Structures are given as structure tokens and as C-alpha cells.
């Protein structure tokens, strides 16, 4: 129930009360209250869904009646939202969301950066209840002009998650950006390295890292997964249980693989096993005292015998590896040129391109999207398809040959 009261006049005047000369009429006599002439005259009173008493003041009776009717309908329908809650600053609600959301450590870093650089400058000091659909459209347009769609994905997901939480908690009456979509992420076509280029990268890698490069090309493991491998007797499979995380600032540590699907076992050939065995004999794995955060709730420092280490015997750092890899690419191109090959390792090639090469070989030899997803440890098949669809399409001309092989002998 929502009722309208006249703040300026008494609803139960005492017997000796003097009539209000300003507002009494021929048909109705009213008596001034202590608030007469102070503030807005008409007040809507009601109890919200939690039973808390609420009051809202209005200048005109018509506005108060309209609000009372709306409140009654929302209370009856269970959709009522207290306007005062919507006056909270977006930043305050966002920080509460960040404190309760469960993220991996690197994801937390990305969330903090998204809020600081892309969300708070626009919405941080806004009342969360004032954010409308048009604000979302304007923000999408403004951010799309300065960052790529793939970069915008994190700010978008963070901001929409905060607004949806606000709606679910009854802070705002509805999620205001229903139907809005961020710019579609464009996945550029992957052009896998030529097998000759991959062979050159392996052949010219420094002896300490030749097995690492060979294993990268033969298993499709991510860089962090390779750096985080612990020593074990090499076999016909390699199991991914952790990765070496190299933060932008700070000391590397062992962490969880990128996704749940990244926990996997990948087959590897005999020549890879032989190369790893050579590596173990020539560069015996070193024990590294490192923080292990594979169980985020119980991080520990422990001794890990890493299969691949730096020349100083420590965990491989991303910055150091980038310099080593750049020299490797130069040596590979010199090797190719000397052999008379026209193939070259493209500028900007990284260790991750060996992962693309691995995927391309699987696809060329008939692997399904699900198989490639499982081998690469992608979170879902759609990611695999987004990146590699064009490689499957390149094999489409074989479909006619497949049908001919089955039906060519029809009488």
C-alpha cells in the first residue's frame, strides 16, 4: 500500500487548532502543521518489500498520486526498487562486485585495468540508477574508436556484469542495456608457418632451447605451459597440469592452466621424446624455489624441478625469452637463405605461431574441430572455429573427391 499525505497540514488537528487561511476552501478546512510552507507539500509513504518504511516528497498532488499508484503496482508485482539505492555511485557498486567476483589472478589484473582505464572515467561518478541505454550506446561508440574489439571485450563484460548484479540486487529496476552488443571481434586469418620455416627454427635454436622449440611445434602447448613443465621421464604423451605465469611486474610463479580444458594430455612422437632426452642429458633440469599458486586458496613455496630453465638456472622470464627468440628467428632466416630456400620466417613470428602450425597440421590431416579443441586446450569449440575456420574451408575441395570415392561405381 502507498498513501499520499499533506505535509503542510494536520490530518488530526486538535480542538483548538486555527484554520489555514492560505489553503482552506469553502468545502474543506485544513489546519497548518509545523512544516507548513517548508519543503515539498505532498508525501508518498509506503513500506518496501523488506518492510522498511519509505517516504518521497513532491511539489504537486498529481505527481504524488502518480508515484503512489506506481509504487503500489510494483509492490503488488514484487518488482519494486527503492530509488535511494539507485543513487549509489557506480564505482561503489563496482568495487563491491569486484570484491565478491571469483577470478583467476591474471583475470583480476585485467578487470582492474578495464575499470581504471575504460569504465570509471565514464561511469565511475555517475549514479548507477541514472545509466540508460543511450549511455551504453555512446560508450560503445567512444571506446570502439580507440581500442580494438578484442580489447573492448573485457571492459564490456565487466561493465555489463556490474549492471546485471545491480538489477539482481534490486538497486536498479532493470538491466538498462538489454539488446546492446559490443563490436564483433574480428579474427584475422591465421597463416601457418611453412614446414620449412618451422624446421629451420628448430634446427637453429640454441642447444639449451632446441627441445623446447621442437616440443612446441609438435604438441601445440602454450608458452607458459612449456615453461612450467616439470621434469619427468619423457614418454609418448605430455601432461599439462600447470603453467609458468610471468606477470608484467614481479616474480614468475606456477599457476593454474588458462582454462579447465587446458588440463590435458597431448601425444608426442618418438623424435620429440628423443630430443627431450638429449636435452635432459645435456642440460640437467634444475630445482627452482618458486611460489606455487595452482591451488589459489593455498599458495605455497616449493622446490620444482623445471624441465626448461634459463642459463642462470632459474625460471624463464618472458622478457628474456623474447630476446632469445628474436635471435633464433634471425638465425633461422639466415639458415634458409643459405640453403637457397625462398621460404622465410615472417617478421613478428612468436613461439605461439608454432601452436598455430600444430593446429594447421591436425586440420590438414582430417582432425575435427572437437579434436583440435581438445589438443589445444581451448575452453570451447567455438574458439577453435573462430580462429581456424578458414583452414577447414581450405580443405573443402576434398569433399567432392570423398563422395566420388563412395559413389563412383553406381551402375
N, C-alpha and C positions, 0 to 999 in steps of 0.2 A: 504494500500500500504506500502511496506517495500523496501527501497532503500539502496544500498551499496555505500559508499563514501570512497575515498582515503584520509585519514587524512594528509598524508605526502606531498600531492601535491595540488596545487590550481586548482579548477575547472574553475575559470575565472581569469587567470593571467593578470596582467596589461601589457601594451605595452612594458615597459622597463624591464620586468622580465627576469632573467637569467635562462637558462635551467638547469635541474638537471642532472649532469653528471653521477650520480650513477644509475639512473633508466630510463633515456631516451634511446630509441631504434631507430633503423633505420626507423621504421614505425610510431613511436609515440614519441613526445617530451613532457615531463612533466616538471612542474616548482615547486620548493620546496615551501612549506608553512612554517609558523612559528613553526609548530610542527614537522617538518621533523626530522626523526630519534628518536623521543620521543614517548614512549609507543607503543601500537599496531597500526599497519598501517590502517587496514580496519575497517570501522564503518558502522553498520546497523542502519538506522534511520527509525522510524515509529511512528504513534500515536496509543495508545491503545484504548480499547473500550470506555473509558471515554473521549478521545480526548487529553489526556496528551502525550506530545512528549517524546519518549524514545530513548536512544542511547545505543548500545552494541558494544564493540571493539573486534577485532580478529587479530591474528597474520597473518593468511593466507587468501587469497581471496576466496579459495574454502570453508573454514569454514564460512566465512561471507555470501557467496551466499547461502549455505545450510540453515543457520539460517534465512536469509531473506525469502526464499521460505516457510519455516515452519511457520514463523510469519504471512506471507500473508495468508496461508491456515487457520490458527487458527483465524485470524481476520475475514476472509470471513465466517468462520463457526461459529463465535461467541463463540469460546472456548478458546480464548487467555488468558494466565495467565502471569502476569509480574514476571519475575524471581527475581526481587528485593524483592517482597513481600514474596517469599519463603525463603528468608534469615533470616526472623524473628526467634527468638528463640522460641522453643516450649513452654517454660514457659510463655512467654509474651502472646502468643495466648491463652494458657490455662487459665491464670488469667482473660483475657477478657471474655472468655466463662463462667468462674465461676461467674463473676460479673453480667452477664445477665441471666444465667440459673435460673429458678424458682424451688426451692427445699424446702421441709419441713425442719424445723430446725435440726432435727436429721439426715436427709439425708445430709445436708450441712456439718455436723460433719464428716460423713462417707466419703464424697467427699474430704474434706481437708486431712483426714488421708490417703486416697488412693493416692492422688497426692504426698503427702510428703514422704510416705514410699515406694510406689511401682512404681510410674511413673516418678517423677522428677529425682531420682537417675540415671535413664537410659536415659530419653529423654529431661530432663529439659534444658540442654545447647546445644542441637542439633538444627541446622537449620531445621525448620519444613518441608521445601521442600526436605530435604535430607533423610527423613524417608521413607524407602522402605518396600516392602512385607517381605523380608528376615529379616528385623529388627523386624517386628511383630512376625514372627515365632520364632525367637531367644528369644524374651521377654516372649512369652507364655511358652516356654520350661523352661526358667530360673525361672520364678515365680511359675510355677507348681511344681517345686522341693522343694519349701519352704512354700507354703501356699495351703490350700485346695481349690478345685474348687469353692465351695460356697463362700469362702473369696475372691477369684480372680474375682468373678462376678462384684463387684463394680469397681475395677481398670480397668477392661476390658471395661465396659460400659462408664466410664468417658473418657478413652483414645480414644475410637472409636468415641465418641460424639464430642470431640475436633477436630479430624482429619476430620470428616464429615462436621463440621462447617467451617473449613479452606477451604475445597473444595467448599462449597456453597458460600463462600465469595470471591472466586477467588484467594485465597492465594496459593493454590496448584492446579495443573491441574486435579487431580483425587484423589479419596479416595484410598489410597495405599493398604489397607488390605481387599479388596473385596474378599470374599470366605474364609477368615480365620475364624476359630471358636475357642472359648475358650474351655478348657476341660469340658466335660459334667458333670454337677452337679449330684453327686450320692446321692440319697435319701435313707438312711438306713431304713429298715423296722421298722415301729413303733410296739412295743409290748405293747398293752394297759395294764394298771394296772388291776389286778384281782378285781372283785367287792368286795371281802372280804377285800382287801388291802385298797380300797377307803373308805369303811365303817369304817375301823379302823382309817384311817386318820381323818375322820370327828369326830368319837367318842372321840378320844384322843386329838383333837385340844383344845387349851386353850379357855375358855369360851368367851373371847373377840373376837376370830377369828373363832369360830366354824361355824357361819353363813356364813362367807366369804368362808371357805373351802367347805361348803355344796353348796353354790351358784356356786362356780367354777365348781364343778363336775356336777351340774345339768343344767348348761347353756352354758358351754364352753367358757365363757368370758376370755379374756386375763388378765394377772396380772394387767397391767396398767389400763384396763377398770374397773376392780373391785375396785382398789384403788381410782379411780376417780369418783365413783358413789356418787351422792348427795342424801340426804335423801328425801324420798317421801313415801307416804302410799303404802306399798307393795301390789302388785296385781299379776294377773296371767301372766304378762309379765314384762320384764325388758328392758329398752331402753338405748342403748349406744349412747351417744352424745359427749363424750369426754374421755380422758384418763389422768391419772396422769403420767407425764413424769419425771423420775428421772435421770438427767444427771450424767455422771461419776464424774463431779465436779460441785458443785453449789447446788442451792436450787431447790427442786421439783416444778413443775408448772403444770397447767392444759393445755393440748394441744389437737389438733385435733386427732381423731382416726387414726389408722395406714393407712387405705385406705378409699376411698369414700364408698366402700361396707361395711366398718366396722360400718358405721352409720346404725343401725339395731334395730329391736325389737325381743326379744327372749322369747318364752313361758317358764314359770317356774311353777312347780307343787305346790299343796297346802301345802305339808310338807315344801317346801323351804320358802314359804310365812310365815308359822308359825314360822320357825326358825329365819327369819329376824325380825319378830315382837318381838320375845323373845329378840333378840339382841338389838333392839331399846329401849326396856323397861329396860334392864339390863345395857346397855352402851349407854345412850342417845347420838345421833350424836352431834359432836362438830362443832362450827363455826370456820373455819380456814381462816386467812387472807392470800391470796395466789394470785400469778400472773396468770391471765387467758389469754392464747395465742390461744384460739380456733379460734379467728379471727386474723391471723398473722399480718394483716395490722393495727389492732387497739388493741394491748395488753393492758390490764387493770389490776389493782389490785383490788380484790373484796373479800367479805366475802362469803365463800362457806360452807354450812353445809354438810360435808362429812359423808357418812354412816359408813365407816370404818376408824378409826384413830388409831394412836399409843397410848401407855399407857400414854404418856405425853399430849395427845390431839391434836397432830399435824398430818400432812400428813405422811403416812407410807413410809419410805425410803427403797430402795432396799437392802442396806447392812444390816439394822436391820431385815428386813423380812427374809433374808437368814438364819440368826442365829435362829430366831423363828421357821422357817420351819424345819431346821435340828433337833431341839429338838422334834418337832412334829413327824418326821419320826421315831426317836428312841422310842418315846412313843408308836407309832402305832405298831412297831415290837415287843415291849415287850408285848403289849396287845394281839397280835396274838399268840405269843409263849405261853403265859399264858393260852389262851383258847384252846391250843392244835392244832391249825391250822398249816398246813405246808406252807401256803401262807406267803410271806414276801413282804414288800415294798422294791423294789430294791435300791441298793446304787446309788446315783446320781439323784434320783427322785426329780422333782421340781413341783411347782404349775402348770406349763404348761402341765405336764403329765395328770392332771385332764381334760384338754382341749382335749387331745388325747382320754382319756377314754370316754368323752362325744361323740366325733365323732364316736368311735367304737360302742357304743350302738345304735346310729342312724343307722349306716350301717347294723348292725346285725338285726335290725328290719325293714329293707327294704327301708331306705331313699335313694334317688337318689343322684348322685354327686352334682347336682344343689341345692338340698335341703340342703345338708351338707355345701356346699359353702356359702349359704345364712345365715345359722345359725352361722357359724364360722366367717363370715365377710371376707373371702378370696377375693383378688382382682379379681380372675378369676377361673373358674372351673379347669383349668389345674393344678393350685397349689394344689387344693384339691386332684386331681387324683395322682399327683406326690407323695404326702405324704401317701395317704391311699389306693392306688390301690390294694395292696395285701390283704386288709381286704375285699374288694368286691370279689376278686378272691377266698378268703377262703369260700365264700358263694356260689360259682359256682355250687357245687354239688347239690344244691336245684333245679337247672333248670330242671333236669330230672323229679323230683317229680312234678314240676309245670306242665310240659307237660302231665304227666300221669293223673293228676287230670282232665285235659281238654279232653284228647283223649282216656282214658282207656275203655270207653264204646262203642267204634266203633264196629259195628256188624262184 
